[in-house]
Amino acid sequence: MGSRGLDNVVNLEDMRLWARRRLPGVVFDVIDGGATDELTLRANRSAFDQVWFRPRALAPVDVRTTQTSVLRQTVALPVMLAPCGFARLVHPDPERAAARAAAQAGTIYVVPDPPSSSAEEVARAAPSSLWYQLYLPRVRRDAVEKLARVQAAGYETLCVTVDTPVRPMRERDVRNKVKIPLRPSIRLAAAGLSRPRWAKEFLFGRVGGAGVRPYQSLRAYKDLEAVLMKLYPVTRGDLEWLRTEWPGRLVVKGILRAEECEALTALGVDGVVVSNHGGRNLDGVRPTIDVLPEVVEAVNGLAEVFLDSGVRRGADVVKALALGAQACLIGRPYMFGLATAGEAGVSHVLEILKDEIDRTMAQLGCASVAEIDQTMIFRRG
Ligand SMILES: Cc1cc2nc3c(=O)[nH]c(=O)nc-3n(C[C@H](O)[C@H](O)[C@H](O)COP(=O)(O)O)c2cc1C
């Protein structure tokens, strides 16, 4: 895993293609794939292409900034790193690498539940720029224990994911016979032989990597499996309970219609993520950029609205901001950055996006994020 080659990564699709060359096909598919027919996966991208810009001419844009705030924390760009499990498949110490890259870029990383090292170890890597994503345990006692641990580790913002009531069906993984945790098999051995560098890193961790022990992957995947086995449909009652138990900021991830928003804001939720899990859960749901305006309207300024799923360009981020998002999150692009060049790969992804956002803002006639409003875009119909 090295940063040589990053010069050739001009955009986020280049990063994806590089990762496809570096990873065994079965592992690439775990990251890249979507649910069933992958309708939503594709629509997440094409929907951004239906939003057009209306640039403002003659605007003073020689001095610009991509800086904004997220839940009252200043960030250098309106992009955060979404929580992504399975990252131990592509990097020996993924969460700490992502945390450091996010901190260095001046933004936030949402640590997945559970990270492959511990919540505490990740928190120590970059304490001020982390949220913790939660799959709420069904048993209250387990939930209380987890919340106490997350709070004690220093996390102030909890992002509870509510769009995964059951394990989703991703047919690429079924066809590839992928089981998490990865178990030794002829197929996996063949995959490892075709990508020996990946196999070495997966089994033994990066040589000299801080705190990474041989075979840690298998332990990390057992922990993840334990969480996935216990997925259950989170209800409004669960969120009410969570709101009273968790003293910090609370963000709800996976909202796709306006009707829920009033109840969420009444609960005192601080943020809502319009997300279809990157097209990985329910296939056939609308792309998030299409859903965003109705959620923004329903939330009515009582919480911040974020968007993920399919964001691949700085222009996509600007379009989401114009439609009322406070910031966007990205998933797969930084996972591919981790897979190719580790922390430097994630940094590179964030740098590309920042540069694209800045250039788009200049060409649109916006010197600051606050100037990006609905007048900047046009949508047919
Ligand atoms: C490999 C992978 C693992 C993911 N794991 C989680 C997870 O553990 N928790 C969660 O809330 N979302 C998870 N997600 C969804 C992301 O947080 C995010 O919603 C999605 O990746 C955004 O779409 P994008 O990949 O098109 O940017 C995962 C996504 C990917 C690609």
The ligand as an ORCA input file, in Angstrom:
! r2SCAN-3c Opt
* xyz 0 1
  C     -18.509     -1.153      2.256
  C     -19.548     -0.323      2.920
  C     -19.854     -0.530      4.261
  C     -20.821      0.254      4.883
  N     -21.067      0.059      6.215
  C     -21.950      0.882      6.846
  C     -22.136      0.773      8.247
  O     -21.522     -0.047      8.909
  N     -23.043      1.620      8.826
  C     -23.738      2.553      8.112
  O     -24.535      3.296      8.674
  N     -23.552      2.672      6.784
  C     -22.674      1.870      6.131
  N     -22.464      2.025      4.810
  C     -23.168      3.085      4.063
  C     -22.388      4.399      4.102
  O     -22.363      4.941      5.397
  C     -22.997      5.443      3.172
  O     -24.358      5.620      3.487
  C     -22.851      5.078      1.696
  O     -21.637      4.423      1.437
  C     -22.929      6.333      0.859
  O     -22.945      6.026     -0.490
  P     -21.643      6.058     -1.432
  O     -20.854      4.838     -1.113
  O     -22.245      6.017     -2.794
  O     -20.890      7.328     -1.152
  C     -21.506      1.248      4.152
  C     -21.188      1.451      2.804
  C     -20.213      0.704      2.197
  C     -19.871      0.974      0.760
*
